[in-house]
Amino acid sequence: MNKDRKKAVVIILVCNAILISLLELIVPIPVPVPGVKLGLGNIITIIAIVFLNLKDVLIIVLLRCIVVAVLSKGLMMLLFSISGGILSAVIMWFLYKRFGNVFSIKGISIIGAITHNTAQIIVASVILRETIFFYYMPVLLIAAVLTGLITGSISDLTIREITKRGIFH
Amino acid sequence: MSGFLLNVSTKNSLLAEIDAGLKALLAIVLVVAAMVCEKQVSLLIIFIYMVIATVLLGSNFRFLFKNILSYAIIIMFPYAFGLLLSIFFSIIFSVNQSASDLVFKDALLRMIKIFFVWYVGSLYIFSTPLESILGLLKKVLRPLNRFGVPIAKHLNIIKCIVIELNQSVSEFKNNTLSEARGIFKNRNSSFNTKIKEISNILVCFIANSLHKTEHIQELVARTNPEDLIYNFKFSWNEVIVSFSLIILLAVLTLIETIVFF
């Protein structure tokens, strides 16, 4: 893949991640908890982890966070989404590349969701200088397992189909 | 966010016309003032100033409530949950309550301040056209070019993403989103079947979108990074904004230094 085409693929994947997150209006969360989202945009991160290198994955996550912050949530939200997004992407990439034979895509997605929520709690605690947020951790962990399982299942099926069709080749 | 994507380029208001650089300075001063001020009256005045700015934005109060709601969900709800649990534990284990009351008051003040930072950031982004923000960033981050970071090119990619999103959001809503809605309306199929059908839709969507690489390459080539220009302008609007900022700072300094408040 040449440099210009790769840049175009990155732009398309960032757009896809933002558009796919619109599906969250439709796909129900099994347990509705305040502050918990399905994180369908993560499907694109997992696809990027499987088919692209770490640098491109991080660029996709970073650009997605910046564009979403610019378009809707504001600057402060950027801190939460970047910390959670980057940390979970790095850990998911490491697990997939080093322990891909141990962890399934669903497992990696669950760990990614747990990492994402943990990073956000840490950021909230650092900003407000309060450890009290960690009481909310068990709720977020349970939610992360469920949402990670759903996004992992969709990612798994999508990756199989992409591989079968040879889309990235 | 979908509604916002459709209206992303329609920021026509009094605040949108004000120079992006001056507005950024105003936002930074407001954030610093909110963090430094200790008296409740000062925070109230900053809040009133922000409400006036919201009105001048040409937006209704829905924007303010939307921000309060998202802040409440992300920050205040987990905090309240943790606070209730800690009070519950302290009652069970008979810990002295006065200490936690003190911490709560401090945390509440900090939470209000963080909300101001949150809101000022949202207001700035909401009221400033994307081109102006990118142009300003290109100018401010120019020193990074010396370290080999092609800032203009990165900002150009962000611009391309927003252009592409604007073009494809209605297509996505009409096709993929309505198909997905149809799947989840069907009550006869199981959750697993629905997930499989959703992934089929996503595969088609991703596969089709990747056929657009040539179109995106053309878009990137067409969008010149040199077009991101920021020029400082100073008209009557800027004079009024600068004057209001000076008055605000004077009032806040007065309140913070007078013992009466």
Contacts between the chains, C-beta under 8 A, distances in Angstrom:
chain1	res1	chain2	res2	distance
A	4	B	217	5.2
A	4	B	220	7.2
A	5	B	213	5.6
A	5	B	217	6.7
A	7	B	157	7.0
A	7	B	217	7.6
A	7	B	220	6.3
A	8	B	212	8.0
A	8	B	213	4.3
A	8	B	214	7.7
A	8	B	216	3.8
A	8	B	217	4.8
A	8	B	220	6.7
A	9	B	210	6.8
A	9	B	213	6.2
A	10	B	157	7.6
A	11	B	157	6.3
A	11	B	160	5.6
A	11	B	161	5.6
A	11	B	164	6.4
A	11	B	216	5.3
A	11	B	220	7.3
A	12	B	164	7.7
A	12	B	209	5.2
A	12	B	210	6.1
A	12	B	212	6.3
A	12	B	213	6.7
A	12	B	216	6.0
A	14	B	161	5.3
A	15	B	161	6.0
A	15	B	164	5.1
A	15	B	165	5.4
A	15	B	168	6.3
A	15	B	209	7.3
A	16	B	205	7.2
A	16	B	206	6.1
A	16	B	209	5.7
A	18	B	1	7.8
A	18	B	165	6.2
A	19	B	165	7.3
A	19	B	168	6.7
A	19	B	169	6.7
A	19	B	172	4.7
A	19	B	176	7.6
A	20	B	202	6.8
A	20	B	205	7.8
A	21	B	1	7.6
A	22	B	1	7.1
A	22	B	2	5.4
A	22	B	169	8.0
A	22	B	172	6.9
A	22	B	173	7.3
A	22	B	177	6.2
A	23	B	176	7.6
A	23	B	177	6.8
A	23	B	180	5.5
A	23	B	198	7.3
A	25	B	2	7.9
A	25	B	177	7.8
A	26	B	177	7.0
A	26	B	180	5.1
A	26	B	181	5.4
A	26	B	184	5.3
A	27	B	180	7.4
A	27	B	184	6.8
A	27	B	198	6.8
A	28	B	184	7.3
A	34	B	73	4.8
A	34	B	77	4.4
A	34	B	78	7.9
A	35	B	73	5.3
A	35	B	74	5.5
A	35	B	77	6.1
A	35	B	78	6.1
A	43	B	202	6.8
A	47	B	206	7.2
A	63	B	157	6.8
A	63	B	158	6.7
A	63	B	161	6.4
A	66	B	158	6.4
A	67	B	158	6.2
A	67	B	161	5.3
A	67	B	162	6.5
A	67	B	165	7.4
A	68	B	1	7.3
A	69	B	125	7.3
A	70	B	125	5.9
A	70	B	130	6.6
A	70	B	133	7.1
A	70	B	158	7.5
A	70	B	162	7.5
A	71	B	1	6.3
A	71	B	4	5.7
A	71	B	5	6.2
A	71	B	8	6.1
A	71	B	162	7.3
A	71	B	165	7.7
A	72	B	1	4.3
A	72	B	4	5.1
A	73	B	70	7.0
A	73	B	122	7.4
A	74	B	67	7.3
A	74	B	118	6.4
A	74	B	119	7.9
A	74	B	121	4.5
A	74	B	122	3.2
A	74	B	125	5.6
A	74	B	126	7.6
A	75	B	118	8.0
A	75	B	121	3.1
A	75	B	122	7.2
A	75	B	124	7.2
A	75	B	125	6.4
A	76	B	114	7.6
A	76	B	117	6.0
A	76	B	118	4.1
A	76	B	121	5.1
A	76	B	122	7.6
A	77	B	70	7.6
A	77	B	74	7.8
A	77	B	118	7.8
A	80	B	74	7.0
A	120	B	74	8.0
A	121	B	78	7.3
A	124	B	74	7.6
A	124	B	75	6.1
A	124	B	78	6.8
A	124	B	79	7.9
A	127	B	114	6.1
A	128	B	75	7.4
A	128	B	79	7.2
A	128	B	107	6.3
A	128	B	110	5.5
A	128	B	111	6.5
A	128	B	114	6.5
A	129	B	110	7.0
A	130	B	79	6.9
A	130	B	82	7.8
A	130	B	103	7.9
A	130	B	107	5.5
A	130	B	110	7.9
A	132	B	79	6.2
A	132	B	82	3.7
A	132	B	83	5.8
A	132	B	86	5.9
A	132	B	107	7.6
A	133	B	78	5.3
A	133	B	79	6.4
A	133	B	82	5.6
A	134	B	82	7.1
A	135	B	78	8.0
A	135	B	81	6.3
A	135	B	82	3.5
A	135	B	85	4.4
A	135	B	86	6.5
A	136	B	78	3.9
A	136	B	81	5.1
A	136	B	82	5.6
A	139	B	81	7.3
A	140	B	78	8.0
A	150	B	195	6.9
A	153	B	195	5.4
A	153	B	199	7.7
A	154	B	195	5.9
A	154	B	198	6.0
A	154	B	199	4.7
A	154	B	202	6.6
A	157	B	195	7.5
A	157	B	196	6.1
A	157	B	199	3.7
A	157	B	200	7.7
A	157	B	203	7.8
A	158	B	199	4.9
A	158	B	202	5.2
A	158	B	203	5.3
A	158	B	206	7.0
A	161	B	199	7.1
A	161	B	200	7.3
A	161	B	203	4.0
A	162	B	203	6.4
A	162	B	206	6.8
A	162	B	207	7.3
A	165	B	203	7.4
A	165	B	207	6.2
A	167	B	206	7.0
A	167	B	207	5.3
A	167	B	210	5.8
A	168	B	210	7.8
